[in-house]
Each structure stands twice: as structure tokens, then as C-alpha cells.
Amino acid sequence: MKPKRFECLRRFVAVSFLFSGAVYASGAAPPEGNPTILIDQNGREVKIPAKVERVATLVIPAASMVLALDQGAGRLVGIHPASRAEIVDGMLGRFFPESKKIRADVVGEGFAPNVEALLASKADLVVQWGDRGDAALSPIVKVGLPVLTLNSAGGGEIAAEWLRILGRGLTGRQARGEALAEAILATRDEIAKSVAQIPESRRPKVVYLYRRQGNAFQVAGGKTTVDSDIRLAGGVNPASHLGAYVPVSAEQVLAWAPDIVLLGNFDKDLKPALLFESALFASVPAVKEKRVYLYPRGGFRWDPPSQETPLAWRWLFALFHPDAPSAPLRDEIVETYRRLYGHTPTASEIGIIMRMIDNNDSLNYSKKFSP
């Protein structure tokens, strides 16, 4: 889809519903008891049942977003296996224990839908990617299940659009979806305003390591949400001229000489200690100064877009510009988790979210983020 067309569709979704030929403004809910025609993120008209009580989410972050919109797991009847892992290994399994029992066989590798499992789940609505090819979508459409599709193009603020779309698709959650989306955009604007005051010369070079492959790494290039987040938080990504997640040699990382190295949540062996103990990377400024940090993981991983993206932006800004004024992140986590999940995390839970143990030897981490 061309960017101009996508922007037009995005604006349309943000302001209107279609119902029986009538247009409903975003602030008004459609009449109850009747199906709704919703334009999803890929420009498709989707007939939403009058009451959506059972939802299957094939999109990985969408499961945690439904949990946040509902502050409960009662509506989820099918999720991606990776969503199940996020729930079990992250905070949501603690907040909503029943979510660990949701079936996770409705989708397979490459987001291929398991139609039999979807039918068995009796889902009123299925959430799927709309930009992953026809094989991910057409089998669900052919069996008559309504499919609301999301689009993955954009920076971290794309999470706001996902929440808006999901809020409109879930009965009774339109206003909440809009409010959570606006909170994301408000934080984006706040961070951007702070960064605008920081000269280019004081913006650190930041490299994100996605996975390790021997002495080589996959790094986040310019076509990633991580690159967008780095730039928003006032960093410079020396890999921005590359594509998405691109393998590069250790020598290339050395040549970039990053001031900060960010480690993703997708390789369990990537920890700051790995680089600190490596003679190969000893000359890298980020390693010498111990500015290597493992991304937090809460209700969802903080490196990809989610309802917790505003917290990720605040974390990045605090790491990139430690001397700049910023709100205490622990307080922000408490406030955000109350709003998202109706749960007040304990000091111990915040320590787990923030990866305090893994980041203990990283520069100023304990000083800045301890209670």
C-alpha cells in the first residue's frame, strides 16, 4: 500500500464508523444490537458482530492489548504461541493467571491460521496481520469468520493505531481504546519536545543487537520500529542505512564504535555481561563505559511496539540523556500499570520488569532505576 493511501485510511479509521450506510464519529458508539461495518488498518470493510464476546488474536502483541483493554482474559479464546510465552514469562501471567490457559494452537509458523482450531474456539472475531500475504488471511475469510487486520508499518506509535482498531472491534471498548491511544501519542510528543532541546552533537550513537550468530549479530536497520524509537529518544543509529534486521560482522560493530548498545529480548543469551567479558569488544566505547543495556520486559517486551511503548521511550531517553530532566520511571510504571491492567506492581515486580539484575553492572543503572 502506498504511504499516501495508508495515511488517508488511517485518518478515516480515526474519525468514523460505517453502519448501515450511516457514518458515526469516533466519539459516538454505534447502536447496540446491530452489526457494525468497520474499516480496518488495511482498508478492508469488516462486519463486526453486534456483540463480540470471543476473540482470537493471531497477532502477537494483540493478545496483551486485549488484556489491557478488558483488564481481564475473559474474552480471549485463542492466541499465538509467542503470545502465550509472553504471558507466562512476563507480568501478565501474574496479573491475570487465567490467561495462561488460553489455547495457543490457532496459528502456526509465519502466522498461518489453523482454521480448525479457530472454528473450534467459536471466535466472534479474529485479529490477524493484513500485510503478511494472502495465505495469512484468506483461509479465515473463506470459512466465514470476521477478520480484523492490523498493519505493521510505522514506528513505535503504530501501537496507538492498533489500540484504536481493537477498541472499536471489541464491544464496549471504543472509548478506552481511544484513551490508551492518545496516552501513547501524548508521551511521544512529550519526548520529542525534550529531544528537540538537545543538540545533535550530544546525541549518542546507539546500536541495537537483535540476535547473536556466533561472532556476528543481527542489528536493527532503518526499516524497524527500534530505529524509529532510537531517533525519537534522541539517539543516532549508525545502522539506519541498512534494511530491517540485518546480519553484520563483529568488525562492523567495532567500526561503528557505538556509545550505547541495546540488547533485545529475542535472544535469551544476549546479556550485558556477554559484551563486558568479551575481549573482542573491549575497545567499543559502549563496552568500555559499560553503557550496554538489556531491554525491559513487562506486560510485553519493550523493544517492539505495544501498549507499554511509552515506558520504553522514557527508558531510552533516560539512558541516552542521563543528565536531562525526566520523570522517575518506577513511578511511571506504577501509574501506567494501574491504567492498563488495574494492577499496582510491587517493587520486586518492577525490578523484574526493569531487568535490574541483568543490568546491574551497566553504567548508573542501579543508581537511576533502583527504588
C-alpha positions, 0 to 999 in steps of 0.5 A: 500500500502506498504511504499516501493511501495508508495515511488517508485510511488511517485518518478515516479509521480515526474519525468514523464508523460505517453502519448501515450506510450511516457514518458515526464519529469516533466519539459516538458508539454505534447502536447496540444490537446491530452489526457494525461495518468497520474499516480496518488498518488495511482498508478492508470493510469488516462486519463486526458482530453486534456483540463480540464476546470471543476473540482470537488474536493471531497477532502477537502483541494483540493478545496483551492489548486485549488484556489491557483493554478488558483488564481481564482474559475473559474474552480471549479464546485463542492466541499465538504461541509467542503470545502465550510465552509472553504471558507466562514469562512476563507480568501478565501471567501474574496479573491475570493467571487465567490467561495462561490457559488460553489455547495457543494452537490457532496459528502456526509458523509465519502466522498461518491460521489453523482454521480448525482450531479457530472454528473450534474456539467459536471466535466472534472475531479474529485479529490477524496481520493484513500485510503478511500475504494472502495465505495469512488471511484468506483461509479465515475469510473463506470459512466465514469468520470476521477478520480484523487486520492490523498493519505493521508499518510505522514506528513505535506509535503504530501501537496507538493505531492498533489500540484504536482498531481493537477498541472499536472491534471489541464491544464496549471498548471504543472509548478506552481504546481511544484513551490508551491511544492518545496516552501513547501519542501524548508521551511521544510528543512529550519526548520529542519536545525534550529531544528537540532541546538537545543538540545533535552533537550530544546525541549518542550513537546507539546500536541495537543487537537483535540476535547473536550468530556466533561472532556476528549479530543481527542489528536493527536497520532503518526499516524497524520500529527500534530505529524509529524509537532510537531517533525519537529518544534522541539517539543516532543509529549508525545502522539506519542505512541498512534494511530491517534486521540485518546480519553484520560482522563483529568488525562492523560493530567495532567500526561503528564504535557505538556509545550505547548498545541495546540488547533485545529480548529475542535472544535469551543469551544476549546479556550485558555481561556477554559484551563486558567479558568479551575481549573482542569488544573491549575497545567499543566505547559502549563496552568500555563505559559499560553503557550496554543495556538489556531491554525491559520486559513487562506486560510485553517486551519493550523493544517492539511496539505495544501498549507499554511503548511509552515506558520504553521511550522514557527508558531510552531517553533516560539512558541516552540523556542521563543528565536531562530532566525526566520523570522517575520511571518506577513511578511511571510504571506504577501509574501506567500499570494501574491504567492498563491492567488495574494492577499496582506492581510491587517493587520486586515486580518492577525490578523484574520488569526493569531487568535490574539484575541483568543490568546491574553492572551497566553504567548508573543503572542501579543508581537511576532505576533502583527504588 
